[in-house]
Amino acid sequence: MSRTPDEEAMIERFSRQYPLGQAAVMREIERAVCGCDYGGTSWTTRREAERIGRLLGLGPGRRLLDLGAGSGWPGLYLAGMTGCDIALVDVPLSGLRIAAERAAADRLSGACWVVAADGAGLPFRSAWFDAIGHSDVLCCLEAKLAVLRDCRRVIRAGGRMVFTVISVAPGLATADRKRAVEFGPPFVEARAGYPAMLRQAGWTIVERIDVTAEFANSVRAHLRAEEAHADELCELLGAAEFSERVTGRRGTVRAAEEGLLRRELFAATTAVASA
């Protein structure tokens, strides 16, 4: 599948981030803020991951697709916690290599497949998965509707998809919308709202939960932890990149606090809602 220059730049950015996330200082910050040490790039905390696992109804013998899996968070944690089988799918190979190594180290009881693939062209037969999860992935993709449609194709009847996503709040003035886009993920803007896209892709929403406050708290906690480790992070990232990172965190916190950005958790199913 062909990609735009902006998409290629984003993939390159994540390809670089995953190895950096394995540095001792980065994992220390991740443990303090999110309760995990996978080198993840989403805002999912361990508490939220456990909530997602419950909503997905995972267990031994059930197949989970972790889309945009990166270095394995939270998919590998869910697989270890529930005993489910898991397919880790993403594009950057650097993250998938780290995830494969972590899966081997964790000695999961279920099967684990690591697959380099685009979310809009999944290399799986129809109705193969029992559950799908993705954490802050759609806001980093242009082809949001195409991804939701292919997820619908590969899940069995009655299966569930649970995901978090960051979006621009509706109805903003031009200046506020510009700030939301500036401090949100690379493709935070969407042509339609997620409820409308889910319906168009053949999903029925089971739950829709606003987790913006938790998101703002996590970004704020990351900012404090990173400022506390400024010397180490400047050495790891370079002074210019660290300064840019801190500026971005501050802008994201303000945008969330002011209601310009929101983060939501959706649970959706293939089942048709009863009248």
C-alpha positions, 0 to 999 in steps of 0.5 A: 500500500502506497503511503504519503510523505507524512506517513513515511515520516511518521513511520521513521519517527516511530522506528527511531523511538522504539529502540530509544524506549529501551534505554534504562532512563526511558524504562524507569520513567515508563514504570513510574508513570504507566506501571510497565517497561515495554518501551511503549508509545501509547498513553495506556497505563497498566490499570487501563490495560487491565480494564481493556483486558476485561472488556475484551473477555480474553482467555486461553484459546482466544485470539487477540489482534494487537494492531499497532503493537510497537514494542509489545505494550499492552498486547504482550501484557494482556497475553501474559495476564490472560493466556490468550493467543496474540498476533502483534501487527505493526509496520516499523520493524524496530518495534516488532523485533523488540516485541518478539524478544520480549515475547520470548523472554516472557514465555507466554503460555499462548501462541504469539505471531509477530507480523509486519503489516499495514492495518488497512491490509491485514494478512489474515483470513476473515473471522480469524480473531476473537478480539482486537485491541489498539492503543492510540493508533488510529490518531496516528493513521490517515486511513482510519475508516479503512483500518476499521473496515479491515478489523471488522473483516478479520474478527469473528461474529460477536467478537469485540474490539476495544481501543483508545484514541485521541481526537480534536474536540468538535466545534472549536474555533480556528485558532483552538483547532490549530493548537489541538492539531499542533499538540496532538498525534501526527494524524489527530484530525479525522474527517468524521467522528469515531462513532460515525466511522465505527457504524460505517465500518459495520461495528456496534458501539458497546461502550464509549468512555471519556478518559481525557482526564486520565490522559492529561494526568499521564502527560503531566506525570511524564513531563515531571519525570522527564524534567527530573531526568533532564541530564540523562535525556539530553544525553540520550536524545540531544538537547534540542530534541529534549527541549522540543519534547518538553515543549510538546508535553506542555502544549498537550497538557494545556490542550487537554485541560482546555478541552481542545484534545480529548481521549476516549476508550471505545468498545465495539462488537460485530453484533447488531444492537437489539431494538 
